[in-house]
Amino acid sequence: MISKIKLPGMTIEYTGKIPDNQLVLVGGGRQPDRQWLKTVATDKELWCIDHGMDICHELGLVPKYLLGDFDSCASDSLTWAEDHGAIIERFNPQKDFTDTQAALAKAKEDDHYTILTGALGKRFDHTYSTVYSFGYSGIKGCIADEQETVLFLHDGETISITLDHNPKAISLLPITDTMQGVTTRGLYWELKDAELTQSRPYAVSNIPAHNTDHTAATDAGTFTVSIAKGILALYICQTE
């Protein structure tokens, strides 16, 4: 069984079943490109996390849920969401979890393929927390915007990525202490049954196999990554 997800400029194929329903979750980090967000949100369920409501308000996108402690969401965006029927889940600011962690837990309960955007850039500590929380959540999905994408592989999984344009970089980042049986196909620097560790994260800045001159040519082709054991973050930098 192969399950396919399409994002602007990218097709993701999983060799296994993924949830039928797709969710776009908009966080309060670096805001995605407006057209990118409108395209990705089309025909998908939409939730917002705190400040992520502001860009959706601007675009007239009404979420099903708006979650957060609302320390950063504009008051007029919150009022607009309530007036348009969004379900508000408010957290006490004095809590031992992040708004994004709470949203991911809810998304897992509802069994969605989750596309988290507005979650990269800005503060490193927020990005670090989000990437590790998503990786360990067990949710099928990705963190993405028009600049960067992070996908996650768990024990025994394979992902194939087809890109419309050559990326700036492709990196394999260990989420668990050790990742075993990591194999790639279609990348310039290949791995075969490799072990990658957090203490020596060297599998960074790879490129598609045919793109040895680092050009921005079209038709980047397809590459595949698989893992036998562990949790791997597959990072793709489209633009800098």
Secondary structure as a PSIPRED ss2 file (coil, helix, strand):
# PSIPRED VFORMAT (PSIPRED V4.0)

   1 M C   1.000  0.000  0.000
   2 I C   1.000  0.000  0.000
   3 S E   0.000  0.000  1.000
   4 K E   0.000  0.000  1.000
   5 I E   0.000  0.000  1.000
   6 K E   0.000  0.000  1.000
   7 L E   0.000  0.000  1.000
   8 P C   1.000  0.000  0.000
   9 G C   1.000  0.000  0.000
  10 M E   0.000  0.000  1.000
  11 T E   0.000  0.000  1.000
  12 I E   0.000  0.000  1.000
  13 E E   0.000  0.000  1.000
  14 Y E   0.000  0.000  1.000
  15 T C   1.000  0.000  0.000
  16 G C   1.000  0.000  0.000
  17 K C   1.000  0.000  0.000
  18 I C   1.000  0.000  0.000
  19 P C   1.000  0.000  0.000
  20 D C   1.000  0.000  0.000
  21 N C   1.000  0.000  0.000
  22 Q E   0.000  0.000  1.000
  23 L E   0.000  0.000  1.000
  24 V E   0.000  0.000  1.000
  25 L E   0.000  0.000  1.000
  26 V E   0.000  0.000  1.000
  27 G C   1.000  0.000  0.000
  28 G C   1.000  0.000  0.000
  29 G C   1.000  0.000  0.000
  30 R C   1.000  0.000  0.000
  31 Q C   1.000  0.000  0.000
  32 P C   1.000  0.000  0.000
  33 D C   1.000  0.000  0.000
  34 R H   0.000  1.000  0.000
  35 Q H   0.000  1.000  0.000
  36 W H   0.000  1.000  0.000
  37 L H   0.000  1.000  0.000
  38 K H   0.000  1.000  0.000
  39 T H   0.000  1.000  0.000
  40 V H   0.000  1.000  0.000
  41 A H   0.000  1.000  0.000
  42 T C   1.000  0.000  0.000
  43 D C   1.000  0.000  0.000
  44 K C   1.000  0.000  0.000
  45 E E   0.000  0.000  1.000
  46 L E   0.000  0.000  1.000
  47 W E   0.000  0.000  1.000
  48 C E   0.000  0.000  1.000
  49 I E   0.000  0.000  1.000
  50 D C   1.000  0.000  0.000
  51 H C   1.000  0.000  0.000
  52 G H   0.000  1.000  0.000
  53 M H   0.000  1.000  0.000
  54 D H   0.000  1.000  0.000
  55 I H   0.000  1.000  0.000
  56 C H   0.000  1.000  0.000
  57 H H   0.000  1.000  0.000
  58 E H   0.000  1.000  0.000
  59 L H   0.000  1.000  0.000
  60 G C   1.000  0.000  0.000
  61 L C   1.000  0.000  0.000
  62 V C   1.000  0.000  0.000
  63 P C   1.000  0.000  0.000
  64 K C   1.000  0.000  0.000
  65 Y E   0.000  0.000  1.000
  66 L E   0.000  0.000  1.000
  67 L E   0.000  0.000  1.000
  68 G E   0.000  0.000  1.000
  69 D C   1.000  0.000  0.000
  70 F C   1.000  0.000  0.000
  71 D C   1.000  0.000  0.000
  72 S C   1.000  0.000  0.000
  73 C C   1.000  0.000  0.000
  74 A C   1.000  0.000  0.000
  75 S H   0.000  1.000  0.000
  76 D H   0.000  1.000  0.000
  77 S H   0.000  1.000  0.000
  78 L H   0.000  1.000  0.000
  79 T H   0.000  1.000  0.000
  80 W H   0.000  1.000  0.000
  81 A H   0.000  1.000  0.000
  82 E H   0.000  1.000  0.000
  83 D H   0.000  1.000  0.000
  84 H C   1.000  0.000  0.000
  85 G C   1.000  0.000  0.000
  86 A C   1.000  0.000  0.000
  87 I E   0.000  0.000  1.000
  88 I E   0.000  0.000  1.000
  89 E E   0.000  0.000  1.000
  90 R E   0.000  0.000  1.000
  91 F C   1.000  0.000  0.000
  92 N C   1.000  0.000  0.000
  93 P C   1.000  0.000  0.000
  94 Q C   1.000  0.000  0.000
  95 K C   1.000  0.000  0.000
  96 D C   1.000  0.000  0.000
  97 F C   1.000  0.000  0.000
  98 T C   1.000  0.000  0.000
  99 D H   0.000  1.000  0.000
 100 T H   0.000  1.000  0.000
 101 Q H   0.000  1.000  0.000
 102 A H   0.000  1.000  0.000
 103 A H   0.000  1.000  0.000
 104 L H   0.000  1.000  0.000
 105 A H   0.000  1.000  0.000
 106 K H   0.000  1.000  0.000
 107 A H   0.000  1.000  0.000
 108 K H   0.000  1.000  0.000
 109 E H   0.000  1.000  0.000
 110 D C   1.000  0.000  0.000
 111 D C   1.000  0.000  0.000
 112 H C   1.000  0.000  0.000
 113 Y E   0.000  0.000  1.000
 114 T E   0.000  0.000  1.000
 115 I E   0.000  0.000  1.000
 116 L E   0.000  0.000  1.000
 117 T E   0.000  0.000  1.000
 118 G C   1.000  0.000  0.000
 119 A C   1.000  0.000  0.000
 120 L C   1.000  0.000  0.000
 121 G C   1.000  0.000  0.000
 122 K C   1.000  0.000  0.000
 123 R C   1.000  0.000  0.000
 124 F H   0.000  1.000  0.000
 125 D H   0.000  1.000  0.000
 126 H H   0.000  1.000  0.000
 127 T H   0.000  1.000  0.000
 128 Y H   0.000  1.000  0.000
 129 S H   0.000  1.000  0.000
 130 T H   0.000  1.000  0.000
 131 V H   0.000  1.000  0.000
 132 Y H   0.000  1.000  0.000
 133 S H   0.000  1.000  0.000
 134 F H   0.000  1.000  0.000
 135 G H   0.000  1.000  0.000
 136 Y H   0.000  1.000  0.000
 137 S H   0.000  1.000  0.000
 138 G C   1.000  0.000  0.000
 139 I C   1.000  0.000  0.000
 140 K C   1.000  0.000  0.000
 141 G E   0.000  0.000  1.000
 142 C E   0.000  0.000  1.000
 143 I E   0.000  0.000  1.000
 144 A E   0.000  0.000  1.000
 145 D C   1.000  0.000  0.000
 146 E C   1.000  0.000  0.000
 147 Q C   1.000  0.000  0.000
 148 E E   0.000  0.000  1.000
 149 T E   0.000  0.000  1.000
 150 V E   0.000  0.000  1.000
 151 L E   0.000  0.000  1.000
 152 F E   0.000  0.000  1.000
 153 L E   0.000  0.000  1.000
 154 H C   1.000  0.000  0.000
 155 D C   1.000  0.000  0.000
 156 G C   1.000  0.000  0.000
 157 E C   1.000  0.000  0.000
 158 T E   0.000  0.000  1.000
 159 I E   0.000  0.000  1.000
 160 S E   0.000  0.000  1.000
 161 I E   0.000  0.000  1.000
 162 T E   0.000  0.000  1.000
 163 L E   0.000  0.000  1.000
 164 D E   0.000  0.000  1.000
 165 H E   0.000  0.000  1.000
 166 N C   1.000  0.000  0.000
 167 P C   1.000  0.000  0.000
 168 K C   1.000  0.000  0.000
 169 A E   0.000  0.000  1.000
 170 I E   0.000  0.000  1.000
 171 S E   0.000  0.000  1.000
 172 L E   0.000  0.000  1.000
 173 L E   0.000  0.000  1.000
 174 P E   0.000  0.000  1.000
 175 I C   1.000  0.000  0.000
 176 T C   1.000  0.000  0.000
 177 D C   1.000  0.000  0.000
 178 T E   0.000  0.000  1.000
 179 M E   0.000  0.000  1.000
 180 Q E   0.000  0.000  1.000
 181 G E   0.000  0.000  1.000
 182 V E   0.000  0.000  1.000
 183 T E   0.000  0.000  1.000
 184 T E   0.000  0.000  1.000
 185 R E   0.000  0.000  1.000
 186 G C   1.000  0.000  0.000
 187 L E   0.000  0.000  1.000
 188 Y C   1.000  0.000  0.000
 189 W C   1.000  0.000  0.000
 190 E C   1.000  0.000  0.000
 191 L C   1.000  0.000  0.000
 192 K C   1.000  0.000  0.000
 193 D C   1.000  0.000  0.000
 194 A E   0.000  0.000  1.000
 195 E E   0.000  0.000  1.000
 196 L E   0.000  0.000  1.000
 197 T E   0.000  0.000  1.000
 198 Q C   1.000  0.000  0.000
 199 S C   1.000  0.000  0.000
 200 R E   0.000  0.000  1.000
 201 P C   1.000  0.000  0.000
 202 Y C   1.000  0.000  0.000
 203 A C   1.000  0.000  0.000
 204 V C   1.000  0.000  0.000
 205 S C   1.000  0.000  0.000
 206 N E   0.000  0.000  1.000
 207 I C   1.000  0.000  0.000
 208 P E   0.000  0.000  1.000
 209 A C   1.000  0.000  0.000
 210 H C   1.000  0.000  0.000
 211 N C   1.000  0.000  0.000
 212 T C   1.000  0.000  0.000
 213 D C   1.000  0.000  0.000
 214 H C   1.000  0.000  0.000
 215 T C   1.000  0.000  0.000
 216 A C   1.000  0.000  0.000
 217 A C   1.000  0.000  0.000
 218 T E   0.000  0.000  1.000
 219 D E   0.000  0.000  1.000
 220 A E   0.000  0.000  1.000
 221 G E   0.000  0.000  1.000
 222 T E   0.000  0.000  1.000
 223 F E   0.000  0.000  1.000
 224 T E   0.000  0.000  1.000
 225 V E   0.000  0.000  1.000
 226 S E   0.000  0.000  1.000
 227 I C   1.000  0.000  0.000
 228 A C   1.000  0.000  0.000
 229 K E   0.000  0.000  1.000
 230 G C   1.000  0.000  0.000
 231 I C   1.000  0.000  0.000
 232 L E   0.000  0.000  1.000
 233 A E   0.000  0.000  1.000
 234 L E   0.000  0.000  1.000
 235 Y E   0.000  0.000  1.000
 236 I E   0.000  0.000  1.000
 237 C E   0.000  0.000  1.000
 238 Q C   1.000  0.000  0.000
 239 T C   1.000  0.000  0.000
 240 E C   1.000  0.000  0.000
